[in-house]
Amino acid sequence: MPFELGHLTDLAVLHLNSNRFAGGLPDSLPKLSLLHELDVSNNRLSGGFPQHILCLPNVKYVDIRFNNLCGPVPPAIFDKKIDALFINDNNFDFELPENFGNSPASVIVLANLRLRGCIPASVGRMGGTLNELVMLNSGIRSCIPPEIGWLRELTVLDVSFNQLQGTLPESMAGMHALEQLDVAHNELAGHIPEGICALPRLANFTYSYNYFCGEPERCMALRRNDDRQNCIAGRPDQRPADQCLAFLHRPPVHCDGHGCLAQH
């Protein structure tokens, strides 16, 4: 991308997605002080996180997904007044910082990254703004913090294909706007809280490929409900008994105050 891009100082919308742009964003990008939307997704951008994005005072929509960007993501991105943040399908490798919950975004997609860490308790601070949170296949090794139940405006939560352990928090029964919930392909256990299946707008609840041992009858009434490959007695297509017994004999899982695993 040419340095001269920064000469377009009246630019408010920059969509260069789905091309073959390589390299990084130009150093002149911060000159676009009026830029509202930045979409450079589905290209061949490489290098680290484009730090120049942090210098754009009015940007609200940031889409850099499906590139070859790598390294850490600066915590400062979650302090910016961004409404939609798509950084998924890159090679970013970082832990979610404690200020993650400072983001005022309505949509955050962190799928197919290398997060490696925990879901911080600060996620609950996004209760008044966050509508969609997608973190599938991101290497999260954590409990689901009870503060997730404070996300009263959330309609979509997808944390599938991670290494989540422990139980589903009872507090999730307060997520009254939730329509789609996917926690499949993790290591969650215990009983499904009845309050989750009683959520008024919940239409799709996928919790297959875990180690749950009980589910309320109310869950069966959902439009789409997937409980395969768990340890629920009397349900079809469950894990073999020896797998369930081996899981039950593992050391108990505990999480610290930050939602991180601490096994004893």
Residue pairs with C-beta under 8 A, 6 or more apart in sequence:
1 16
1 21
1 23
1 24
1 25
1 26
2 26
3 26
3 27
3 28
4 28
5 26
5 28
5 29
5 32
6 26
6 27
6 28
6 29
6 30
6 31
6 32
7 28
7 31
8 32
9 31
9 32
9 33
9 34
10 34
11 32
11 34
11 35
12 34
12 35
12 36
12 37
13 35
13 36
13 37
14 32
14 35
14 37
14 38
14 39
14 40
15 37
15 39
16 39
16 40
16 43
17 39
17 40
17 41
17 42
17 43
17 63
18 41
18 42
18 43
19 42
19 43
20 43
20 44
21 40
21 43
21 44
21 45
22 43
22 44
22 45
22 46
23 45
23 46
23 47
24 45
24 46
24 47
24 50
25 40
25 45
25 50
25 52
25 53
26 52
27 52
29 50
29 52
29 53
29 55
29 56
30 52
30 55
30 56
32 56
33 56
33 57
33 58
34 58
35 56
35 58
35 59
36 58
36 59
36 60
36 61
37 59
37 60
37 61
38 53
38 56
38 59
38 61
38 62
38 63
38 64
39 61
39 63
40 63
40 64
40 67
41 63
41 64
41 65
41 66
41 67
41 86
42 65
42 66
42 67
43 66
43 67
44 67
44 68
45 64
45 67
45 68
45 69
46 67
46 68
46 69
46 70
47 69
47 70
48 69
48 70
48 71
48 72
49 69
49 71
49 72
49 73
49 74
49 77
49 87
49 92
50 64
50 69
51 74
53 59
53 62
53 64
53 77
54 74
54 76
54 77
54 80
59 80
59 82
60 81
60 82
60 83
60 84
61 82
61 83
61 84
62 77
62 82
62 84
62 85
62 86
62 87
63 84
63 86
64 86
64 87
64 90
65 86
65 87
65 88
65 89
65 90
65 109
66 88
66 89
66 90
67 89
67 90
68 90
68 91
69 87
69 90
69 91
69 92
70 90
70 91
70 92
70 93
71 91
71 92
71 93
71 94
72 92
72 93
72 94
73 87
73 92
73 94
75 97
75 99
75 100
77 85
78 97
78 99
78 100
78 101
78 102
78 103
79 99
79 102
79 103
80 103
81 104
82 103
82 104
82 105
83 104
83 105
83 106
83 107
84 105
84 106
84 107
84 108
85 103
85 105
85 107
85 108
85 109
86 107
86 109
87 109
87 110
87 113
88 109
88 110
88 111
88 112
88 113
88 134
89 111
89 112
89 113
90 113
91 113
91 114
92 113
92 114
93 113
93 114
93 116
94 113
94 114
94 115
94 116
94 117
95 115
95 116
95 117
95 118
96 115
96 117
96 118
96 119
96 120
97 120
98 120
98 122
98 258
99 122
100 120
100 122
100 123
101 120
101 121
101 122
101 123
101 124
101 125
101 126
102 122
102 125
103 126
103 130
104 126
104 129
105 126
105 129
105 130
106 129
106 130
106 131
106 132
107 130
107 131
107 132
108 130
108 132
108 133
108 134
109 132
109 134
110 134
110 135
110 138
111 134
111 135
111 136
111 137
111 138
111 158
112 136
112 137
112 138
113 138
113 139
114 138
114 139
115 135
115 138
115 139
115 140
116 139
116 140
116 141
117 140
117 141
117 142
117 260
118 140
118 141
118 142
118 143
118 145
118 258
118 259
118 260
118 261
119 135
119 140
119 142
119 143
119 144
119 145
119 148
119 159
119 259
120 145
120 258
120 259
121 145
121 147
121 257
121 258
121 259
122 147
123 133
123 145
123 147
123 148
123 151
124 145
124 147
124 148
124 149
124 150
124 151
125 150
126 151
127 150
127 151
127 152
127 153
128 152
128 153
129 153
130 151
130 153
130 154
131 153
131 154
131 155
131 156
131 177
132 154
132 155
132 156
132 157
133 151
133 154
133 156
133 157
133 158
134 156
134 158
135 158
135 159
135 162
136 158
136 159
136 160
136 161
136 162
136 182
137 160
137 161
137 162
138 162
139 162
139 163
140 159
140 162
140 163
140 164
141 162
141 163
141 164
141 165
141 261
142 162
142 163
142 164
142 165
142 255
142 259
142 260
142 261
143 164
143 165
143 166
143 253
143 255
143 259
143 260
143 261
144 159
144 164
144 166
144 168
144 169
144 172
144 183
144 188
144 259
145 169
145 255
145 259
146 169
146 170
146 171
147 171
148 157
148 169
148 171
148 172
148 175
149 169
149 170
149 171
149 172
149 173
149 174
149 175
150 171
150 174
151 157
151 175
152 174
152 175
152 176
152 177
153 177
154 175
154 177
154 178
155 177
155 178
155 179
155 180
155 201
156 178
156 179
156 180
157 175
157 178
157 180
157 181
157 182
158 180
158 181
158 182
159 182
159 183
159 186
160 182
160 183
160 184
160 185
160 186
160 206
161 184
161 185
161 186
162 185
162 186
163 186
163 187
164 183
164 186
164 187
164 188
165 186
165 187
165 188
165 189
165 253
165 261
166 188
166 189
166 190
166 253
166 255
167 188
167 189
167 190
167 191
168 183
168 188
168 190
168 192
168 193
168 196
168 207
169 193
170 193
170 195
172 178
172 193
172 195
172 196
173 193
173 194
173 195
173 196
173 198
173 199
174 195
175 199
176 199
176 200
176 201
177 201
178 199
178 201
178 202
179 201
179 202
179 203
179 204
180 202
180 203
180 204
181 196
181 202
181 204
181 205
181 206
181 207
182 204
182 205
182 206
182 207
183 206
183 207
183 210
184 206
184 207
184 208
184 209
184 210
184 226
185 208
185 209
185 210
186 209
186 210
187 210
187 211
187 247
188 207
188 210
188 211
188 212
189 210
189 211
189 212
189 213
189 231
189 247
190 212
190 213
190 214
191 212
191 213
191 214
191 215
191 216
192 207
192 212
192 214
192 215
192 216
192 219
194 216
194 218
196 202
196 205
196 219
197 205
197 215
197 216
197 218
197 219
197 221
197 222
198 218
202 222
203 222
203 223
203 224
204 222
204 223
204 224
205 219
205 222
205 224
205 225
205 226
206 224
206 225
206 226
207 226
207 227
207 230
208 226
208 227
208 228
208 229
208 230
209 228
209 229
209 230
210 229
210 230
211 230
211 231
211 239
211 244
211 247
212 227
212 230
212 231
212 232
213 230
213 231
213 232
213 233
213 244
214 232
215 227
215 232
215 235
219 225
219 227
227 235
228 237
228 238
229 237
229 238
229 239
230 238
230 239
231 238
231 239
231 243
231 244
231 247
232 238
238 244
251 263
251 264
252 263
252 264
253 261
253 263
254 261
254 262
254 263
254 264
255 261
255 262
256 262
